[in-house]
Amino acid sequence: MVPVIAWPVWIIFLPLVSGILAFLFHRRGAQLGIITALGLVPALSGLTWQLLGNGPQHYTVGGWGAPLGIDLFADGLSVIMLAMTALVGIGTTFYATGYYSPNGEGKGKHHHQDLALFWPLWLLLWAALNGLFLSADVFNIYVALELLGVSAVALVALAGGPSAVDAAMRYLLVGLLGSLSYLLGVALLYFAYGTLSLGLLAQSMTSSPASFAAITLMTAGLAMKTALFPLHFWLPPAHANAPAPVSTVLSALVVKASFYLLLRLWFQVFINVVTPSVAHLLGILGVAAIFWGSVQALLAQRLKLLVAYSTVAQVGYLFLVFPLAQGKGTGFGAWSGVIYFILSHACAKGATFFAAGTVLYGFGHDRIEDLVGVAQRMPVTMFAFAIAAISIIGLPPSGGFIAKWLLLNSALAGGQWWWAIVILLGGLLTAAYKFRFFSRAFRYVEEVPTCHPIPWTMELTALTLGLVAMGLGIIGTLPFEIFQIGAPVIGPVLIGGMP
Amino acid sequence: MSVSILYSLVGSVLFSLGFYSLIAYAHLLRKILAINIMGSGVFLILVSLAYRWPETSPDPVPHAMVLTGLVVAVSATALALALACRVQETTSSAQLPEDESD
């Protein structure tokens, strides 16, 4: 028998150890980051191979076993989330080598401090994300959530200025409130069922007051961390004021991590207990988020703030999955749609924030009114911004199109046509705020604003992620084959015979 | 059993009091204290869970959770205090500006 390699352990420990090393040897931060990024590729491929061959994987770290030891668990959803993290993470690592290059120009006095602290914090954040996606019990998830929150807050504060520190403080308080609410939910679940394991909880959940209190507390806490309207107030300042690589990580990955937990809890653990009315409430809040976020993005004066409000709106789409999955036989369609949405939004938003960060780096400001003709100075970056926008708007043949198509299909097939109207109107609004920037950026002007030289890694990573977001619409069924392994809902992806 | 319920109730009260202060007061130090009181409430509930069946020995799992939770709470509080100092330095006020968000 071939010995089984514990890839999940590697996937968590590699960034964790490099993060600690980067803290000790900060001159070597960039090299450690690149080694981690490249080292995660074979580990993740190995895990995917095991998953495709043998189905969902369980590992008992150190052989201790639950409840005192730590169990790791990987199914299709975990692997998709890990792959998304690796993709955006590798992009961020290479972008940051340019952004924080020792001889980089156009940076303020905080540059050296940033340089020393960015790498350890980013690698710790990466370890927390990987740990979160591989955890098999609700308490480990709490610890991973806190690690994630603390490293994310410190990264926001790196930018220095008063607005960044304020944003970081707000972010920290909201994050702690969210995770304490989640922890109280964990305590209630342990009180009622005597276990912390996701699998055992799923088997023993019953409708009881303790269950409902736990569901409410955990959902509220996680919705706050995911920035669901009206709990989104902390997101735009935090995402807009962070340094460029950090904004990308926050918008593309960190927000998705708490949503991943909601998805896992609602579809796997709470599935027999939750009532349709609560699912519809989450959907309605999602609709409010789509409209509110889009309107604020239309009004935003700064490019990074526009992109941050766009995240508020796109997070709204994610929450439509809860009511859509309530339709008859539409469970798997909605589930696939939202996972595809998460994937394509991560890549497209990553590319967008990279591009917006490059604009700020090159021109020293990101006031939309004054960014006329920037496409003449940085054509590659603006092309990346544009193809990412195609995916976020949801035009074919992008990944965003496939995701919205799947969501629309489950709305119509499930007889809930009103959600379909929201999805289409939201796409129109997205196009409106994206074109507000394009109409200036792509205008031809005689006198082009001056621009600092931009490291090629920054332009190329934005372009790569944009192309991946586009490519997700073309590669076909590989993601579906992966995330249907161990999926809690089964059924057809697309449902024919629409009304 | 009744002792355990009493402690759980006290824990819930602490959690609610902390939540109220977090929302009601603008001073950052009060907000950080409020978060800590909320945390203590949760930990009290967890500890009382371990003593649900007094005739048997206490359940070690909630204790392990509280210990881990304490470590997390201490580090998060340290970060919050450091940030609060930075806010005070940069804005010369120990409160967050109200409007900014939306």
Interface residues (C-beta under 8 A of the other chain):
Chain A: P67 L68 F139 Y142 V143 E146 G149 V150 V153 A154 A157 G161 P162 S163 V165 D166 A168 M169 R170 L172 L173 L176 L177 L180 L183 L184 V186 A187 Y190 F191 L196 F233 W234 P236 P237 Q296
Chain B: F15 F19 L22 L28 K31 I35 M38 G39 G41 V42 I45 L46 L49 R52 P60 V61 P62 A64 M65 T68 G69 V72 S75 A76 L79 A80 L83 A84 R86 V87 T90 T91 L96 P97 E100 S101 D102
